[in-house]
Amino acid sequence: MKKTFFILILISLFVCSNNAQTKNLKDYFIPVENKETNFYKPDADDIHKLVTNIIYQNVKNNTYNIIRNTLSLNQIVSKLVYEVQVTTREVRILKTKSFSMVKNVEKDCNPPQIYIKAPLDDQTQTWTYTDETGDVFKCTSQWQNLKTEKRIMKALIVKRIYVGKPEVSSWASVEEIYVESIGLWRTRTLKGKNIMSLDENNYLQTY
């Protein structure tokens, strides 16, 4: 009897462990349909800049390239290219390339930089991330349900807290929202002001 009870406990723990890992980060990071998405980003003068995200898969080595162009007045003013590896729990940056009107910089990440680390259900995950410019961020992630006018969306909330001068941290720290099947949905300040928002025309049936 005791042996049977012990086996039942093990089975129960195994089922609970599997249920806690049902969310796959790839479903929240890689859009299902639109691999090219547009975002609107107000600048200091509140003039909207357009940001495009293009994601394509490198079949040979099972990685993804993310090309992020920032346009102003229909002209590309900067470009970031990330080569990333996506697992069920992590997005790792392998290489970055940045292009601007001033200079171009290419960097191999060795070891790979953890860009996103997904938590188990009802938990908070923490890690440290260093971006392509060398800035360091303390990061956390949590699963949440977001309400819109049309439905409730499953989302991963990632907060990046700038490590450095407080006067810089106040504007450099951000919150990113990744939505199931859509990918990046919105970037905003920690006080809730939108920095970059997905163009709703990409997903008219979603909102």
WOJO-V769560 format. One record per backbone hydrogen bond with DSSP energy under -1.0 kcal/mol. CO is the residue of the C=O (numbers start at 1). NH is the residue of the N-H. E is the energy in kcal/mol with one decimal. If there is no record, write none. Layout:
co:CO nh:NH e:E
co:CO nh:NH e:E
This chain:
co:1 nh:5 e:-2.4
co:2 nh:6 e:-2.3
co:3 nh:7 e:-2.2
co:4 nh:8 e:-2.2
co:5 nh:9 e:-1.9
co:6 nh:10 e:-2.0
co:7 nh:11 e:-2.4
co:8 nh:12 e:-2.4
co:9 nh:13 e:-2.5
co:10 nh:14 e:-2.3
co:11 nh:15 e:-2.4
co:12 nh:16 e:-2.4
co:13 nh:17 e:-2.3
co:14 nh:18 e:-2.1
co:15 nh:19 e:-2.4
co:16 nh:20 e:-1.9
co:18 nh:21 e:-1.0
co:19 nh:22 e:-1.3
co:20 nh:121 e:-1.3
co:24 nh:27 e:-1.6
co:25 nh:28 e:-1.6
co:25 nh:29 e:-1.4
co:26 nh:30 e:-2.4
co:27 nh:181 e:-2.9
co:35 nh:55 e:-2.4
co:37 nh:53 e:-3.0
co:38 nh:199 e:-3.3
co:39 nh:51 e:-3.0
co:40 nh:197 e:-2.1
co:41 nh:49 e:-3.4
co:43 nh:46 e:-2.3
co:47 nh:43 e:-1.6
co:49 nh:41 e:-3.0
co:50 nh:71 e:-3.5
co:51 nh:39 e:-3.1
co:52 nh:69 e:-2.1
co:53 nh:37 e:-2.5
co:54 nh:67 e:-2.9
co:56 nh:65 e:-2.8
co:58 nh:62 e:-1.1
co:58 nh:63 e:-1.3
co:63 nh:58 e:-3.6
co:64 nh:84 e:-3.2
co:65 nh:56 e:-2.0
co:66 nh:82 e:-2.7
co:67 nh:54 e:-2.3
co:68 nh:80 e:-2.4
co:69 nh:52 e:-2.4
co:70 nh:77 e:-3.0
co:70 nh:78 e:-1.3
co:71 nh:50 e:-1.8
co:72 nh:75 e:-1.4
co:75 nh:72 e:-2.6
co:78 nh:70 e:-2.6
co:79 nh:99 e:-3.1
co:80 nh:68 e:-3.3
co:81 nh:97 e:-2.1
co:82 nh:66 e:-2.9
co:83 nh:94 e:-3.4
co:83 nh:95 e:-1.3
co:84 nh:64 e:-2.8
co:85 nh:92 e:-2.9
co:88 nh:25 e:-2.3
co:89 nh:118 e:-3.3
co:90 nh:87 e:-3.1
co:91 nh:115 e:-2.8
co:91 nh:116 e:-1.5
co:92 nh:85 e:-2.7
co:93 nh:113 e:-1.9
co:94 nh:109 e:-2.6
co:95 nh:83 e:-2.6
co:96 nh:107 e:-3.0
co:97 nh:81 e:-2.9
co:98 nh:105 e:-2.6
co:99 nh:79 e:-2.7
co:103 nh:100 e:-1.0
co:105 nh:98 e:-3.2
co:107 nh:96 e:-2.8
co:113 nh:93 e:-3.4
co:116 nh:91 e:-2.4
co:120 nh:123 e:-1.6
co:125 nh:141 e:-1.8
co:127 nh:139 e:-3.2
co:129 nh:137 e:-2.9
co:131 nh:134 e:-1.6
co:135 nh:131 e:-2.5
co:136 nh:163 e:-2.9
co:137 nh:129 e:-2.7
co:138 nh:161 e:-3.0
co:139 nh:127 e:-1.7
co:140 nh:159 e:-2.6
co:141 nh:125 e:-2.1
co:142 nh:157 e:-3.2
co:144 nh:155 e:-2.9
co:146 nh:153 e:-3.5
co:151 nh:148 e:-2.7
co:153 nh:146 e:-3.2
co:154 nh:180 e:-2.2
co:155 nh:144 e:-2.8
co:156 nh:178 e:-2.5
co:157 nh:142 e:-1.8
co:158 nh:176 e:-3.5
co:159 nh:140 e:-1.9
co:160 nh:174 e:-1.8
co:161 nh:138 e:-2.7
co:165 nh:168 e:-1.1
co:165 nh:169 e:-2.5
co:166 nh:170 e:-1.7
co:168 nh:171 e:-1.3
co:168 nh:172 e:-2.6
co:169 nh:173 e:-1.8
co:174 nh:160 e:-3.0
co:175 nh:188 e:-2.6
co:176 nh:158 e:-2.9
co:177 nh:185 e:-3.3
co:177 nh:186 e:-1.3
co:178 nh:156 e:-2.9
co:179 nh:182 e:-1.6
co:179 nh:183 e:-2.6
co:181 nh:32 e:-2.6
co:183 nh:179 e:-2.7
co:185 nh:198 e:-2.1
co:186 nh:177 e:-2.6
co:187 nh:195 e:-3.3
co:187 nh:196 e:-2.3
co:188 nh:175 e:-2.9
co:189 nh:192 e:-1.8
co:193 nh:189 e:-2.8
co:196 nh:187 e:-2.8
co:197 nh:40 e:-2.6
co:199 nh:202 e:-2.2
co:200 nh:203 e:-1.1
co:203 nh:206 e:-1.6
